[in-house]
Each structure stands twice: as structure tokens, then as C-alpha cells.
Amino acid sequence: MKKNKKQETPSASDANSSRRSFLKTLGLASTAAAAAPATFASTPVAMPQYLNLIRSHSSTAANDKVRIALIGTGGMGIGDTQTALMVDGIEMVAACDLYDGRLRRAKELWGDQLPVTKDYREILERKDIDAVINATTDHWHEKISSDAMHKGKHVYCEKPMVQKVEDGHTLIDVSKKTGKVFQVGSQFASSLLIAKARELMKAGDIGELVFAEAIYDRHSAMGAWQYSIPPDASPQTVDWDTYLGSAPKRPWDPLRFFRWRNYRDYGTGIAGDLYVHLLTSLHCITGSKGPNRVYSTGGTRYWKDGRDVPDIQLSIYDYPKTAEHPEFNLTTRSNFEDGGGGNYLVRIVGTEGDLSLGFDSLTVHRTKFPKAPGMSIDNFPKDQKEKYIAEYQKMYPETPELVGPKEFKYAFPKEYKGDRYEHFVNFFNSVRTGSPNVEDATFGLRACGPTACGNMSYFEKKIVGWDPINMKIKGAV
């Protein structure tokens, strides 16, 4: 996870004063002050506002232990588990993976006594496990998650929730029938920045939504999924036949096992791996259920390593007008050979400002339309110019108005443990109390379904329709 940069904290009085000034300036769109005349124009910038934690986590501290197991002991699975164990009252019980070396690594991390297996069904038969982390390849998400819930286990499933849209409906049905907590692991849904952006959006601080853009660029081999392959990788150390599962049968290939994101048989490419995060953020902030049309293009520009998914992809999503938001458009871009060094941005643009979210900051820009539209009268004859000016000044008399900050930044508090930690806190709170979780199967499908449309658009070279209410692909439109 990206570490937060250290920042100096302003005094409480300065921060409160800045916040009051900012809120008075931005407030609700219907009551915000009008832009000042040019003679009074300025662009003050308020001190950063350090976000308060949404709640005290004392309410979620362990009254009862929650015992977890990990299925899929790769990099994401280890990161998830280490984060989960930061939450009070969580105990690691067992681990599963199809590669011997990862099982040895699990014991190195969590104790020689840790039971490990290559058969996830052995994990699900254990009565001492309350919840599982499903950090397997995309094409195993639905099967393992469904089996786990049928066996009485709660599930934290890595994103994208499913590889195929129809599997998403299966998970929605299974989670409802079993009553088990199912949460998708796109951790931005639990971010303080997302919560603040949602608050500002709802208050009308940037006016009416018209456009959004999201960027997730990278410039490294690891970022392009060129993961290291262990020296002992072989059919003797990897259960290759089980790994293939529902995918086409192929001879042993270590690249397809350890760099599975590069292949459509097991993963979902850039769209499923990264755009799901971006759509999750957007949907949390706006309350949207999703787009109704998707177009995607791109190509393999640099990483010509046998992968069958693009290393640069661009998509356009058309969002229809709903009760939650007006009609707007979203563009997404991911470039795995970004010579600028990589970039992450979710920017939501309104008629009177925008919200820009990075990994660890939220910047609000506020630019109201002036009451006076301005004049283009140099080509008028003198008598018409004078008459126009006289009428204009009656309609738009100049009145001095105060100007507050036009840019305001929010940052994480120093004690913030990260979005993934917050996401696990929310998950375990749901497990313990039965309360709704922040990213259930329906939300998960509405985030990954449009990205599946984007992949279909890319490979079939057509615009693809999506039904955001019923969560179904409509085909070419």
C-alpha cells in the first residue's frame, strides 16, 4: 500500500478557522456566494484540512474472535491477511495455495503450526473458521466464494468480484440465500477521502455533475504484472490441473500461473484489475448504479511478452440521468508504459468546481460562473456600444463580494492505517454484528459488470450496452 506522506499539522484554531471560511465559501450550491467582480478577484488557498476518522473503532474491537483462513497465498492474499490481522480480535487459522512454496511462506509468516493445504475444500470443512479471504485468480472467485458461503463461511473476495457477469448473479443469490457476509475487496469504498468527496458532492459544492475522468498509469515491470517466478516452479510444485479449473486445458506454463493477470483465461486485464477500483470510487461518491454504454480501445504497445490483454486501455462510459445524478460521461485510462512515471487520479467535474482524488489527498477546486456574462462589443458602433453598456450595468451592477478559498485540500490524519485496514474493519464489523457491509455482491457486480463490457468492446471493436439496474450486458448498441 502507498504510504501517506508526512505533513505538518496546523494548529487547531488555524484549521478550524480555515474550515469555517471554506465551508462558508463553498457551502450548498444554492447558498454559495457569487463570484466577485474582477477588481476584487483573488485566489486564496486554505491550509490543508486533516480528515477526522469517521468513527472510533472501539465499537468494533473484539468481543469475540473472528477466525480467518486465506485461500490464494500470493502477494495480494498475503497483503490482505497481514492487514486483516491488524484488526483487533482476528486470528489466522489456515492457508491454501496451489504452489508448495507459498504454503511454506505462509508458515514462515504465521507460524510453523499453521495448517496448510492445496485443496480449498479442506479449509471450508473446518468448523473453527468463521471467514475466508478469497485472493485467488479471477476465474476462481465465484466458485470458491459460493462454496465458502454454502459451508457457512463469510467471504472477503478480492476484486474484480467475478470474471463473468453471469457469475456475479450467482454470488448475489448465494449471499442472499445463505445470509453470509460477502464483501468485495476494492478498499477505496472504505476510504476517508471517498467519504469526504461523497459528502461534498451531496452538498452541491461543485454544482451539477457533468463529467468524470479516472487515470491509473504505471511505469514499472511489476506494475505491468511481470511478477517474479520462483526457481522451483514446475508441475511437481504446482497443482496445474486444479489451477486451470473452468479455463481451457493447456500444458504447464509458469507464466500463466505466476503472471495470470496477463491472460484472459484467468484474469480480466486492465479493466477488471484497475478500472473496478475507479468505478468503485465513482459509484461510492455519486451514488450511481452504473453506465448504460461502454466503448473501449487501446493495444499492446510495449509489453509484448505473450500476454493477450492490452497494456494500454482507454474507455468511455455513458451514465444516464437517474434520481441520484444527472446524465454525465466518464473516461478511464491506464497506461503500463507511462514515461512520466505513473499517475493516479479520479476527477469529478461539476458546473462550479471539481473534486480531484489521489492516493492520499483530496483537492477541491471551486469556480462559480460569474453573474455577469461579460461583453463582446468592440465591433459595435459607438451609439450601440453605449446603449448596450448602459443596459448591461443596470442588469449586472458591480457589487463587491468577499472571496473565500478557491482551492482546498484534505489529507489523512497521521494515525490513519489505510483504506485496506478500514475495509477490513468494516468487513469484520458486519461479520460480528450482521450489519450491512460497504461493498456487497450487488455493488460488486455494478462495478465489474461495466468493465466486462469494456473488455467486450475492446476485443470485439464495438460499443456495448449495459443495464445498470438489472446488471446485464445488452450487447452492441
PyMOL commands that set and color helices and strands:
alter all, ss='L'
color gray80, all
select helices_A, chain A and resi 12-26+38-40+57-60+75-84+100-110+120-125+138-150+165-178+187-190+192-202+240-244+254-258+260-262+269-286+382-395+419-433+441-460
alter helices_A, ss='H'
color red, helices_A
select strands_A, chain A and resi 49-50+66-71+90-96+116-117+131-134+154-157+182-184+209-217+293-299+312-319+328-335+343-350+353-357+361-366+407-411+464-467+472-476
alter strands_A, ss='S'
color yellow, strands_A
deselect
rebuild
show_as cartoon
